[in-house]
Amino acid sequence: MNRNDAKAQRGRGINRSRWQIMLMPAAVAWLMVVNAPQFVLAAEGAELRIATFAADVTPPLGAPLCDALVKPAEKVDDPLSARGVVILGAGKPIVLCAVDWVGIGNAGNRAWREALADAAGTTADRVAVHTLHQHDAPGCDFASEALLAEHGLAGKQFDPADARRKIKATADAVKASLGKARRVTHVGFGKGRVEQVASNRRVLGPDGKVMHVRFSSCRNPEAIAAPEGVIDPDVRLVAFYDGEKPVAAITYYATHPQSHYGNGAVSADFVGAARTIREKALRESGFADVVCVHFNGAGGNVAAGKYNDGSPENRPKLAERLAAGMRLAWDDAKRTPIAASDVGWKTAAVVLPPNPALDEKKLLATLADRAATERDRIRAARDLVFLRRGQSKDAVDIGCLRLGEARIVHMPGELFVEYQLSAQAMRPDSFVAMAAYGDYGSGYIGTAIAYSQGGYETSYVSRVAPEVESVLTNAMQQLLKN
């Protein structure tokens, strides 16, 4: 599909076949909405303020990267950060944090959120922790680490001691930021087109099945020649102002962030480089105090493969293209007055249905098999943790930030872009942005039809069942309906 196809897809939301619709009533049982989520209102006369924070979360040399799927850290090409904002005055503080790691899932995500909540004086359900999903970066899941440690594989997936140090460093940065919070009087929303970065990874053949998987880099001429497919071509931006002075700029763009990776060089990759370009440009324009925070949108089935052959020289090219879209979004933003009463936060708790292919006995056998590869044993531990979460109905929080008529949705997992387009279609007259890669325990989250189409994401590495589409669609409807 081309961009016109993507626009049509946005208008339709997520396509549903007859068998998908038949799944929906049963899937509703997985959705748990506590007290029908409502936005928490600010106290009468409360002043809206924002605190910005950043912490270095670069791993030590020798640490595993990308959940031990690539070479350990041998050098640092550029440092990694955890950065975000604390919104004050709209009920209890709201914390939004973006981390330059591959994924933070299950007990890891819970530990991050609880630590930041304690630092900000709020509750964990009002904290959103997301990753940008760079592959030359660590992951974090204390639940799978505990299983691996029981089987002689402690510290093989990631460095748990360093992860806890980085959580503390980020929590300390959050706490320190509160005393420097700035007044917020205005907010701005903008969109900017990003050219020649994103393309859908799943190229379908005439039979409707996946013919090519166009990964983050691609050298297959036929796959490269295929259209971009379903993407969201725009980067979205939210800017906070104190009077006429901008304080923070938060951007959202849906794509895998890899240019090249796997050689042991720690990097925030082209999305981190684009963020740095924008910070430098703002400083040179006289806005030295503006903190740039970037979130990865629903980019599970989106990558740069059509425009990237994996050559190192493509990283700065992709960074410049994304930064150009960020600049367009900045220029597009119009300052609008905002008060604390215009800001709210609500959540829906959902249980993500496990993939029926996950078999506890087989996973335990693989985990205990010392003849199996470390990679297979680590994967078995991660699969087992998520399967048990589903069996115990351990819910994932999905959050929604209200800024006047605008909505920012905070979603779990390696989410397909169709969810982002569907959320926008639910409020077609509003600014709607999405941050995905929240709780990373699920891995890839496809649409229901994607599970019948084949392809890497839904055939091999997704831990959820096709019913997940109905679960998440229902949750988004609850969060976006008012």
C-alpha positions in Angstrom: 0.0 0.0 0.0 1.1 3.6 -0.5 0.3 6.6 1.7 -3.1 7.0 0.2 -3.8 3.4 1.2 -2.5 4.3 4.7 -4.9 7.2 4.9 -7.8 5.0 3.9 -6.7 2.5 6.6 -6.6 5.3 9.2 -10.2 6.2 8.3 -11.4 2.6 8.6 -9.4 1.9 11.8 -8.3 -1.7 12.1 -9.7 -4.0 9.4 -11.7 -6.9 10.7 -12.5 -10.1 9.0 -15.6 -12.1 9.9 -13.7 -14.6 12.0 -12.0 -11.7 13.9 -15.4 -10.2 14.8 -16.5 -13.6 16.1 -13.6 -13.6 18.5 -14.6 -10.2 20.1 -17.2 -11.3 22.7 -14.9 -13.8 24.2 -12.0 -11.4 24.2 -14.0 -8.8 26.2 -13.5 -11.1 29.2 -9.8 -10.2 29.2 -10.5 -6.5 29.6 -10.6 -5.3 33.1 -11.7 -1.7 33.5 -11.7 -0.6 37.2 -14.6 1.8 37.9 -15.0 2.8 34.2 -11.9 5.0 33.8 -12.4 8.7 34.4 -10.0 11.5 34.1 -8.8 12.7 37.6 -9.6 16.4 37.8 -7.2 19.1 39.2 -8.0 20.8 42.5 -9.7 24.2 42.2 -7.2 26.9 41.3 -4.3 24.5 41.1 -1.3 25.8 39.1 -0.1 23.6 36.2 3.7 23.0 36.3 6.1 20.7 34.6 9.5 19.2 35.8 11.9 17.7 33.3 14.5 15.1 34.1 17.2 13.0 32.5 19.6 10.3 33.7 22.5 8.4 32.1 21.5 4.8 31.6 24.5 3.6 29.5 25.4 0.0 30.5 28.9 -0.9 31.6 31.2 -2.6 29.1 30.6 -6.3 29.0 26.9 -6.0 29.8 24.5 -8.0 27.6 22.6 -6.0 25.0 19.2 -6.6 23.3 18.3 -9.4 25.8 21.5 -11.3 24.8 20.5 -11.5 21.2 23.6 -9.5 20.0 27.2 -9.1 21.1 27.7 -7.6 24.6 28.8 -4.0 25.1 32.4 -3.5 23.9 32.3 0.3 23.4 30.0 3.2 23.6 29.3 5.1 20.4 26.9 7.4 22.1 25.4 7.4 25.6 21.9 6.3 26.5 19.4 8.3 28.6 16.2 7.9 30.5 14.4 11.2 30.2 10.9 12.6 30.7 8.5 14.9 32.4 6.6 15.2 35.6 3.3 17.0 35.2 2.2 18.7 38.5 -1.1 20.3 39.5 -3.5 17.9 37.8 -4.2 15.6 40.7 -1.3 13.4 41.8 1.8 13.9 39.7 1.9 12.2 36.3 5.3 10.9 35.2 6.2 10.1 31.5 9.5 8.5 31.0 11.3 7.3 27.8 14.3 5.1 28.1 17.0 4.3 25.5 16.7 0.5 26.1 15.4 -2.3 24.0 12.6 -3.2 26.4 11.5 -3.0 30.0 8.9 -5.7 30.8 6.9 -7.5 33.5 8.6 -7.1 36.9 11.2 -4.8 35.3 8.5 -2.3 34.2 6.8 -2.5 37.6 10.1 -1.8 39.4 10.8 1.2 37.2 7.3 2.6 37.7 7.2 2.1 41.4 10.6 3.8 41.9 9.7 6.8 39.8 6.3 7.0 41.5 7.9 7.1 44.9 10.4 9.7 43.8 7.6 11.9 42.4 5.1 11.4 45.2 2.5 9.7 43.2 1.2 6.2 42.5 2.6 3.7 39.9 -0.6 3.8 37.9 0.2 7.4 37.1 3.7 6.6 35.8 4.3 5.5 32.2 7.7 4.0 31.4 8.5 3.2 27.7 11.6 2.3 25.7 12.7 3.5 22.3 13.7 -0.1 21.5 17.3 0.4 20.3 19.0 -3.0 19.9 22.5 -1.9 20.9 21.0 -1.3 24.4 20.1 -3.4 27.4 16.7 -4.8 28.4 15.2 -5.3 31.8 12.9 -8.0 33.2 13.5 -9.0 36.8 10.9 -11.8 36.6 12.7 -13.7 33.8 16.1 -12.9 35.5 14.8 -14.7 38.6 13.9 -17.8 36.6 17.2 -17.8 34.7 19.1 -17.4 38.0 17.4 -20.5 39.3 18.9 -22.4 36.3 22.4 -21.1 36.4 22.0 -18.3 34.0 22.0 -15.2 36.3 23.0 -12.1 34.5 23.0 -13.6 31.1 20.0 -11.7 29.7 20.9 -8.3 31.2 22.9 -6.9 34.2 20.4 -6.8 37.0 22.6 -5.0 39.5 23.3 -2.2 36.9 19.7 -2.1 36.0 18.8 -1.3 39.6 21.5 1.4 39.7 20.0 3.0 36.6 16.5 2.8 38.1 17.8 4.6 41.2 19.7 7.2 39.1 16.5 8.0 37.2 14.4 8.1 40.3 17.0 10.5 41.9 16.7 12.7 38.7 12.9 12.7 39.0 13.1 13.7 42.7 15.7 16.4 42.0 13.6 17.9 39.1 10.6 18.6 41.3 12.3 21.6 43.0 12.9 23.1 39.5 9.4 22.7 38.1 8.3 25.4 35.7 4.9 27.0 35.3 2.9 25.9 32.3 0.6 28.4 30.7 0.3 27.2 27.2 0.6 24.0 25.2 1.2 23.4 21.5 0.5 20.4 19.2 2.1 19.9 15.8 2.6 17.3 13.0 5.5 17.0 10.6 5.9 14.6 7.6 8.9 12.3 7.8 10.3 11.4 4.4 12.1 8.1 3.5 12.4 6.6 6.9 9.4 4.3 7.7 8.2 1.4 5.7 6.0 -1.6 6.7 8.0 -4.7 7.4 5.4 -7.1 6.1 5.1 -7.2 2.3 2.0 -9.2 1.4 1.8 -11.3 -1.7 -1.3 -11.8 -4.0 -2.6 -14.4 -1.7 -2.7 -12.0 1.3 0.1 -13.8 3.0 3.5 -12.3 4.0 5.8 -12.6 1.0 8.7 -10.6 2.4 9.6 -9.4 5.8 11.5 -6.1 5.2 13.5 -5.8 8.5 15.3 -2.7 9.7 17.8 -3.1 7.0 17.1 -4.8 3.7 19.1 -5.7 0.5 16.4 -7.7 -1.2 15.6 -5.7 -4.4 12.0 -7.0 -4.7 11.3 -6.1 -1.1 12.9 -2.7 -1.4 10.9 -2.0 -4.6 7.6 -2.7 -2.8 5.5 0.3 -1.6 6.0 1.7 1.9 2.8 -0.1 3.0 0.7 0.9 6.0 2.7 3.4 8.2 2.0 6.6 10.0 4.2 9.1 8.1 3.9 11.9 10.6 5.9 12.7 13.7 3.7 14.3 16.3 4.8 16.9 18.9 3.5 18.3 22.2 5.3 21.4 23.5 4.8 23.0 26.9 5.4 26.7 27.4 5.8 29.1 30.3 4.4 32.2 28.7 6.2 32.5 25.4 9.2 30.4 26.6 9.1 26.7 25.6 10.0 24.4 28.4 9.7 20.9 26.9 9.1 19.2 23.5 7.8 15.7 23.4 7.8 13.8 20.0 6.1 10.6 18.9 7.0 8.6 15.8 6.3 5.0 14.9 9.2 2.9 13.6 11.9 0.5 14.7 14.9 2.7 15.5 17.6 0.5 14.0 20.0 1.6 11.3 22.8 -0.9 12.0 23.5 -2.9 15.2 24.9 -6.0 16.8 28.6 -5.3 16.9 28.8 -4.4 20.5 28.7 -0.6 20.1 26.2 0.9 22.5 24.1 3.5 20.8 20.7 5.4 20.9 20.7 4.9 17.1 19.1 7.3 14.7 16.2 8.2 16.9 18.5 9.3 19.6 20.6 11.2 17.1 17.5 13.0 15.8 16.6 14.0 19.3 20.1 15.4 19.8 20.0 17.3 16.5 16.7 19.0 17.6 18.1 19.9 21.0 21.2 21.5 19.4 19.0 23.4 16.9 16.8 24.7 19.7 19.8 25.9 21.7 21.1 27.7 18.6 17.7 29.3 18.3 17.9 30.7 21.8 15.8 28.0 23.5 18.6 26.5 25.6 16.2 25.3 28.4 14.0 23.1 26.2 14.3 19.4 27.0 13.5 17.1 24.1 11.9 13.8 24.9 11.1 11.2 22.2 8.7 8.2 22.4 8.5 5.4 19.9 5.0 5.0 18.5 3.4 1.7 17.4 6.3 0.6 15.3 6.2 -3.1 15.7 5.6 -3.8 12.0 7.4 -0.6 10.8 11.1 -0.1 10.1 13.5 1.7 7.8 14.1 -1.4 5.6 13.0 0.2 2.3 15.4 3.0 2.8 18.3 1.4 4.7 20.7 -1.3 3.6 22.4 -1.5 7.0 25.5 0.6 6.1 26.8 2.7 9.0 26.7 5.8 6.9 22.9 5.5 6.8 22.5 6.3 10.5 23.1 10.1 10.2 20.9 10.2 7.0 18.0 8.6 8.8 18.6 10.9 11.8 18.5 14.0 9.7 15.3 12.9 8.0 13.6 12.2 11.3 14.9 15.5 12.8 13.5 17.3 9.7 10.1 16.0 10.5 10.5 17.0 14.2 11.4 20.5 13.1 8.3 20.6 10.9 6.1 19.5 13.8 7.7 22.2 16.0 7.0 24.9 13.4 3.4 23.6 13.1 2.7 23.8 16.8 0.5 26.8 17.8 0.5 28.0 21.4 -2.9 27.5 23.2 -3.7 28.5 26.8 -4.0 25.6 29.2 -4.9 25.3 32.8 -4.5 22.5 35.3 -8.3 21.7 34.9 -7.6 20.9 31.2 -5.2 18.1 32.2 -6.1 14.6 33.3 -4.9 11.0 33.4 -6.8 7.8 33.4 -5.9 4.1 33.0 -7.5 0.8 31.9 -6.2 -2.4 33.3 -6.0 -5.2 30.7 -5.0 -8.8 30.7 -3.2 -9.7 27.5 -4.2 -13.2 26.3 -1.2 -15.5 25.9 -0.4 -17.1 22.6 -1.9 -20.7 22.7 1.4 -22.0 21.3 3.1 -21.3 24.7 3.3 -24.6 26.5 4.5 -24.5 30.2 5.9 -28.0 30.3 7.9 -27.5 27.1 9.2 -24.1 28.2 10.3 -25.5 31.6 12.0 -28.4 29.9 13.9 -26.0 27.6 14.8 -23.7 30.5 16.3 -26.7 32.4 18.1 -28.2 29.4 21.8 -27.4 29.8 22.4 -28.7 26.3 20.1 -26.1 24.8 21.5 -22.8 23.7 21.5 -19.8 26.1 19.4 -17.9 23.6 16.7 -20.6 23.6 16.8 -20.9 27.4 16.5 -17.1 27.8 13.6 -17.0 25.4 11.9 -19.9 27.3 12.2 -17.9 30.5 10.7 -14.8 29.0 7.9 -16.8 27.4 7.1 -18.6 30.6 6.9 -15.4 32.6 4.4 -13.9 30.2 2.4 -17.1 30.0 2.1 -17.2 33.8 1.1 -13.6 33.9 -1.8 -14.4 31.6 -2.8 -17.5 33.6 -2.9 -15.4 36.8 -4.8 -12.5 35.1 -2.0 -10.1 36.0 -3.0 -7.0 34.3 -1.1 -4.3 32.3 -2.0 -0.7 32.8 -2.7 1.4 29.7 -2.7 5.1 30.3 -4.2 8.2 28.5 -3.1 11.8 29.1 -5.7 14.5 28.4 -4.4 17.9 27.4 -7.5 19.9 26.5 -9.0 18.1 23.5 -5.7 16.3 22.8 -5.1 12.7 23.9 -1.8 10.8 24.3 -2.2 7.1 24.7 0.4 4.9 26.4 0.4 1.3 25.2 2.3 -1.9 26.0 4.5 -4.1 23.8 5.8 -4.1 20.3 2.6 -2.8 18.9 1.6 -2.8 15.2 1.0 0.6 13.6 -2.7 -0.2 12.9 -3.4 0.4 16.6 -2.0 3.9 16.4 -4.1 4.6 13.2 -7.2 3.2 14.9 -6.7 5.4 18.0 -6.5 8.4 15.7 -9.7 7.4 13.9 -11.5 7.1 17.3 -11.1 10.9 17.7 -10.7 12.2 14.1 -11.2 15.8 15.2 -8.6 15.7 18.0 -4.8 15.5 18.2 -4.0 11.9 19.1 -0.5 10.6 19.7 0.7 7.2 20.9 3.6 5.9 22.8 4.1 2.1 22.5 6.8 -0.1 23.9 5.5 0.3 27.5 5.4 -3.0 29.4 7.5 -5.1 27.0 6.5 -8.5 28.4 4.2 -9.4 25.5 6.8 -8.9 22.7 5.1 -8.2 19.4 1.3 -7.4 19.4 -0.2 -7.9 16.0 -3.7 -7.3 14.7 -5.9 -10.3 14.6 -5.7 -10.8 10.9 -1.9 -10.6 11.0 -1.8 -14.0 12.8 -3.3 -15.7 9.8 -0.9 -13.9 7.4 2.4 -15.5 8.5 5.6 -13.5 8.9 8.2 -13.2 11.6 6.4 -11.1 14.1 3.2 -13.1 14.5 4.4 -16.6 13.6 7.5 -16.8 15.8 7.9 -14.1 18.5 4.5 -12.8 19.6 3.5 -14.0 23.0 -0.1 -12.9 22.6 -3.1 -14.5 20.9 -5.1 -13.0 18.0 -7.8 -11.9 20.5 -5.5 -9.2 21.8 -6.8 -6.9 19.1 -10.3 -6.8 20.6 -8.8 -6.4 24.1 -6.7 -3.4 23.2 -9.3 -1.9 20.9 -11.9 -2.0 23.7 -9.4 -0.5 26.1 -8.6 2.4 23.7 -12.3 3.1 23.2 -12.7 3.3 27.0 -9.8 5.7 27.3 -10.6 7.9 24.3 -14.4 8.2 24.4 -14.5 11.4 26.4 
